[in-house]
Each structure stands twice: as C-alpha cells, then as structure tokens.
Amino acid sequence: MAAARPDLKIGVVGATGMVGKAFMSILEERAFPLAELRPFASDNSLGKKIPLRGREWAVQTLKPGCFDGLDLVFFSSGDEISAEWAPRAVKAGAFAVDNSAAFRMDASIALVVPEVNGHLLKPGMKPAIIANPNCSTIQLVVALKPLERFGLEEVRVSSYQAVSGGGQAAHDELIDQVKDHENPSPSVKVFPHPILFNVIPQIGSFNDDGFCSEEVKIMKETRKILGAPELKVSAFTVRVPALNSHSEAVWVTLGQDVGREQVLQALHEGAGLVVQDDPKSSVYPLPRQVSGLDPVHVGRVHRDPENPRLWLMWVVSDNIRKGAALNGLQIAERIFDIRTGP
Ligand SMILES: NC(=O)c1ccc[n+]([C@@H]2O[C@H](COP(=O)([O-])OP(=O)(O)OC[C@H]3O[C@@H](n4cnc5c(N)ncnc54)[C@H](OP(=O)(O)O)[C@@H]3O)[C@@H](O)[C@H]2O)c1
C-alpha cells in the first residue's frame, strides 16, 4: 500500500486580501491535509492572527528565506510581488500557484483550470510556478469546454463584473457609496467613476487598439488554456455594481449544427458546471445566488435565429472562489494528488 502523503506546509501571500481570505475559508471547508500555514501580507498586517483549523497563525512579511520548508505557496498580492517572489518560492523547493497576471502568458508556464486542462499537472512533478488564470477567463473556459466536441469556431463575450474583482478596496468603495447614496459626486479611489447606480465599460488600462487589459487577458488566456491559438475570441468587459460574482453573456459559434438538447446535455455533463435554464419561469444564474458557490453556472442557452451554429448563453461564477482561490486549491490538489472537494 502506498504511504499516505504527509500534511502540507502552505504559504499564502496576500492572506488578508479578498482572495487570500477566501483561500482560508476553502481550506477550512475542505479536508485539505495541512501541517502549517504561513500567511504573508504587507507591513500593515504584520502580526495579525489568521484563525484556521483551531489555531491562530501570525501574519508575516516577505523576507529572504521566508519560504524555506514550505511545500506550496499561493500568491495573491498582485503582479509585481509575484514576479519577484514566486521564483524565490520555487528556488526554496515549493510549488508557486500564482493568482496574478505575471506569468500567465509565459510559454514555459502552465496556465491551468483543472476541469479544462488539468492534464498539464502530474503528481510527482518538480516544483514550478503554475499560473491561475484571470477570473473572467476561468468561468468562460469551464462553460466552453463541454462544447469543444461540436467544434469551437468563434467566441464573443461581454462581461458584467462585480466590484469584488477589484479587491477589498473596490468592494469597500461600493459599500461606502451605498451608505452615501444621496451624494451626487461620491469620492472615487479605485474605479475611474462612481460605481453605484452606474456601469463602467473599463476594467484595467486601454491599449492603442481600444481594448482594456481585462479584455486582452480573456482573449489571450482563453486560447492558451483551450490549446487553440487560432480560435477567434473577442471580449468586452464592463464593471457593474454587483458585490460579488461575475456574469458573462457569451456568443459561441460551433463547427456543427446541433440541437438544443445536445448542447444542454453537453453542458449538463461539463465538469464544474451547473445548468440553470428555465427562463420562462425566470430561472437563470444570478450573481447574488451564485456567490459563495463552487461551480460555474450557465443558463439562457438559446440559438441565434439567423445562424444555426451560433449559440448564446449566460455564465455566472463566484470570481473570488472559482475565479481565484478555489481554482488555486484545485491546482494544488492535482499537483499533490489530493482529493478533498465534492
Ligand atoms: N478579486 C478577484 O476576483 C481576483 C480574481 C482573480 C485574481 N485576482 C488577483 O489576485 C490578487 C489579489 O487580489 P485581491 O482581490 O485579494 O486584492 P486585495 O483584496 O487588495 O488584497 C491584496 C493582498 O495583498 C497584500 N499585500 C499588499 N502589499 C503586499 C506586500 N508588499 N507583501 C505582501 N503582501 C502584500 C495585502 O496585504 P494587506 O492587507 O496587509 O494590505 C492583501 O493581503 C491580484 O493579483 C488580483 O489581480 C483577484
């Protein structure tokens, strides 16, 4: 009989942020074998205590040698910190699961959504950086994967993204504006405009072609994860005043003319996917309901009347969980051959 794997020593960089806190909750929910938690954050959080598994773990700051002895470090503190510290984690002998954009498009680094391209991760592999995709990309590829069998020709997506995608400060900015909702010019720090009673067609900075950085991430990452460099993908991303869970209207052109029952059956069989599709009874996924849930939800699946191969669907997912922390933990489960989830 194979020896049981010893419990793991895990570091979390950005442990006090939105994604870091979700990572802790998921570790608590799942029976992930944990021997040590080493939480890291900025100087502001030094010494804060993170309760987990009946113990309190003191927050540290990043310094040389801080990853020594760890098996896995989950990074969730932004691109610059990951670019500098993820390679150091690997040098120290740990796997670095990186939630930032720093390494996603590096051809030598795996960009993984376990339900879609988890085969890239093998138990016994050597410590490496594994990139966690952008939250909007993750839910899109989970919904597209089961349709691959019909051929994917073209994907267009328009997103309706919750404020939590911008981190704790963005979440707090909407709450503050709600409390002060009669103020015609509320103060803005995170978003370029007030987000309450508004929608903002900008997530990130713009390039010379008129695309913002979130849109470029979705287009490039989707092709890389699906292993389809020629796939046509076009994205338009919008911030909306939902607190948590991103929604996407998706247009997908299939290679074959198939019936609605076949499309629905494929989606029902999709890993990590739940179909909620009874629009005449007003049943479809909603960000308020999907918030806190693990699976990606899909509904409003219907065919374009002018193009029998063009399908429309509505995809909603908790951007902090499947869009970030949960996907990272599922990557860790593959690497270490651990199964803790449903
Ligand atoms: N929110 C999402 O839906 C989402 C989804 C996918 C990917 N991501 C990515 O995940 C990362 C974190 O996002 P978030 O939403 O959790 O942001 P957040 O709520 O703003 O949290 C940022 C975290 O980074 C820590 N931090 C800041 N400076 C640091 C330093 N010098 N050393 C170590 N830690 C430091 C912060 O610590 P303090 O509390 O001490 O300041 C905090 O724990 C970003 O790269 C983001 O793009 C986010």
The ligand as an SDF file (V2000), in Angstrom:
LIG
                    3D

 48 52  0  0  0  0  0  0  0  0999 V2000
  -10.5650   39.7140   -6.5530 N   0  0  0  0  0  0  0  0  0  0  0  0
  -10.6720   38.8520   -7.5730 C   0  0  0  0  0  0  0  0  0  0  0  0
  -11.7890   38.4930   -8.0350 O   0  0  0  0  0  0  0  0  0  0  0  0
   -9.4470   38.2640   -8.2130 C   0  0  0  0  0  0  0  0  0  0  0  0
   -9.6480   37.2260   -9.0930 C   0  0  0  0  0  0  0  0  0  0  0  0
   -8.5540   36.6730   -9.7290 C   0  0  0  0  0  0  0  0  0  0  0  0
   -7.3080   37.1790   -9.4740 C   0  0  0  0  0  0  0  0  0  0  0  0
   -7.1420   38.2070   -8.5900 N   0  0  0  0  0  0  0  0  0  0  0  0
   -5.7740   38.6750   -8.3360 C   0  0  0  0  0  0  0  0  0  0  0  0
   -5.4090   38.3100   -7.0050 O   0  0  0  0  0  0  0  0  0  0  0  0
   -4.5430   39.2800   -6.4480 C   0  0  0  0  0  0  0  0  0  0  0  0
   -5.1060   39.7950   -5.1420 C   0  0  0  0  0  0  0  0  0  0  0  0
   -6.4200   40.2240   -5.3220 O   0  0  0  0  0  0  0  0  0  0  0  0
   -7.3730   40.5930   -4.0940 P   0  0  0  0  0  0  0  0  0  0  0  0
   -8.6830   40.8390   -4.7380 O   0  0  0  0  0  0  0  0  0  0  0  0
   -7.3000   39.6030   -2.9830 O   0  0  0  0  0  0  0  0  0  0  0  0
   -6.7170   42.0080   -3.6120 O   0  0  0  0  0  0  0  0  0  0  0  0
   -6.8040   42.7220   -2.1890 P   0  0  0  0  0  0  0  0  0  0  0  0
   -8.1020   42.4320   -1.5120 O   0  0  0  0  0  0  0  0  0  0  0  0
   -6.4770   44.1380   -2.4630 O   0  0  0  0  0  0  0  0  0  0  0  0
   -5.6260   42.0530   -1.3270 O   0  0  0  0  0  0  0  0  0  0  0  0
   -4.2510   42.2770   -1.5870 C   0  0  0  0  0  0  0  0  0  0  0  0
   -3.4000   41.4520   -0.6330 C   0  0  0  0  0  0  0  0  0  0  0  0
   -2.0220   41.6780   -0.9270 O   0  0  0  0  0  0  0  0  0  0  0  0
   -1.3480   42.0020    0.2840 C   0  0  0  0  0  0  0  0  0  0  0  0
   -0.1640   42.8170    0.0480 N   0  0  0  0  0  0  0  0  0  0  0  0
   -0.0790   44.1180   -0.3590 C   0  0  0  0  0  0  0  0  0  0  0  0
    1.2130   44.5130   -0.3930 N   0  0  0  0  0  0  0  0  0  0  0  0
    1.9520   43.4430   -0.0130 C   0  0  0  0  0  0  0  0  0  0  0  0
    3.3410   43.2190    0.1660 C   0  0  0  0  0  0  0  0  0  0  0  0
    4.2370   44.1860   -0.0810 N   0  0  0  0  0  0  0  0  0  0  0  0
    3.7650   41.9960    0.5740 N   0  0  0  0  0  0  0  0  0  0  0  0
    2.8630   41.0040    0.8110 C   0  0  0  0  0  0  0  0  0  0  0  0
    1.5310   41.1570    0.6730 N   0  0  0  0  0  0  0  0  0  0  0  0
    1.0790   42.3640    0.2690 C   0  0  0  0  0  0  0  0  0  0  0  0
   -2.3910   42.7530    1.0810 C   0  0  0  0  0  0  0  0  0  0  0  0
   -1.9920   42.8170    2.4350 O   0  0  0  0  0  0  0  0  0  0  0  0
   -2.5750   43.9700    3.4460 P   0  0  0  0  0  0  0  0  0  0  0  0
   -3.9590   43.5380    3.8250 O   0  0  0  0  0  0  0  0  0  0  0  0
   -1.6110   43.9230    4.5880 O   0  0  0  0  0  0  0  0  0  0  0  0
   -2.5570   45.2570    2.6930 O   0  0  0  0  0  0  0  0  0  0  0  0
   -3.5920   41.8350    0.8430 C   0  0  0  0  0  0  0  0  0  0  0  0
   -3.4850   40.6820    1.6460 O   0  0  0  0  0  0  0  0  0  0  0  0
   -4.3530   40.3080   -7.5650 C   0  0  0  0  0  0  0  0  0  0  0  0
   -3.2250   39.9340   -8.3240 O   0  0  0  0  0  0  0  0  0  0  0  0
   -5.5950   40.1610   -8.3810 C   0  0  0  0  0  0  0  0  0  0  0  0
   -5.4110   40.6170   -9.7070 O   0  0  0  0  0  0  0  0  0  0  0  0
   -8.1830   38.7380   -7.9340 C   0  0  0  0  0  0  0  0  0  0  0  0
  1  2  1  0
  2  3  2  0
  2  4  1  0
  4  5  1  0
  4 48  2  0
  5  6  2  0
  6  7  1  0
  7  8  2  0
  8  9  1  0
  8 48  1  0
  9 10  1  0
  9 46  1  0
 10 11  1  0
 11 12  1  0
 11 44  1  0
 12 13  1  0
 13 14  1  0
 14 15  2  0
 14 16  1  0
 14 17  1  0
 17 18  1  0
 18 19  2  0
 18 20  1  0
 18 21  1  0
 21 22  1  0
 22 23  1  0
 23 24  1  0
 23 42  1  0
 24 25  1  0
 25 26  1  0
 25 36  1  0
 26 27  1  0
 26 35  1  0
 27 28  2  0
 28 29  1  0
 29 30  1  0
 29 35  2  0
 30 31  1  0
 30 32  2  0
 32 33  1  0
 33 34  2  0
 34 35  1  0
 36 37  1  0
 36 42  1  0
 37 38  1  0
 38 39  2  0
 38 40  1  0
 38 41  1  0
 42 43  1  0
 44 45  1  0
 44 46  1  0
 46 47  1  0
M  CHG  2   8   1  16  -1
M  END
$$$$
